[in-house]
């Protein structure tokens, strides 16, 4: 069977399920080939729904994932209370009947859980959301000390492909939580090939943000959606393309 899933390599509790979908193994046609999970990108809706149902079956999920209307904002939804398709960029749950999910194609998916395995969250962190505090807000939904929270950084655009303007650097610097955080932000940017441009490391920016929030156990961050064409969708590379999904949920081990 074609490998459709990437399982995060992190020491999450045994009752925490997590997965990232790859772009292969579905039934979407070019340019969404083939395991597109997004209904808003122009793909046939029936095809997307079939891909989503295969995902539910493959992972033996307790329910359909809570898909979001992502807008690069900072709103977080409590998944068990959600209705329809909420306009938000993160969701969290403390029950075993909800599946948190985000869709990405270069933006950074961040999966969060606590060491006790009682709460999880999924975050869509493009540079705008990350800069504005979406990860910061998601961390605050956890009740324990933040050193009991761990994070997995899913596939995103790599630092060799993510060229941005000086205004992006300035926006991050202005949102720094401390002098140490500011220094880490500045180290996440290097001069680009074009005048006035920088190459941004969104993984390093996320690690700096998490550290500033007290989250020190951070994993993942080794992929590049732009360059790894066969595995991941990339909006910057292809514009008209599909979306990978990143999911996290609490398993009911008593069943």
HELIX and SHEET records of a PDB file:
HELIX    1   1 UNK A   45  UNK A   59  1                                  15    
HELIX    2   2 UNK A   79  UNK A   81  5                                   3    
HELIX    3   3 UNK A  127  UNK A  132  1                                   6    
HELIX    4   4 UNK A  134  UNK A  139  1                                   6    
HELIX    5   5 UNK A  146  UNK A  148  5                                   3    
HELIX    6   6 UNK A  166  UNK A  174  1                                   9    
HELIX    7   7 UNK A  179  UNK A  187  1                                   9    
HELIX    8   8 UNK A  202  UNK A  212  1                                  11    
HELIX    9   9 UNK A  235  UNK A  238  1                                   4    
SHEET    1   A 4 UNK A   5  UNK A   6  0                                        
SHEET    2   A 4 UNK A  16  UNK A  21 -1                                        
SHEET    3   A 4 UNK A 244  UNK A 250 -1                                        
SHEET    4   A 4 UNK A  99  UNK A 104 -1                                        
SHEET    1   B 6 UNK A  76  UNK A  78  0                                        
SHEET    2   B 6 UNK A  90  UNK A  93  1                                        
SHEET    3   B 6 UNK A 120  UNK A 125 -1                                        
SHEET    4   B 6 UNK A 108  UNK A 114 -1                                        
SHEET    5   B 6 UNK A 149  UNK A 153 -1                                        
SHEET    6   B 6 UNK A 217  UNK A 220  1                                        
SHEET    1   C 3 UNK A 163  UNK A 165  0                                        
SHEET    2   C 3 UNK A 197  UNK A 200 -1                                        
SHEET    3   C 3 UNK A 189  UNK A 191 -1                                        
END                                                                             
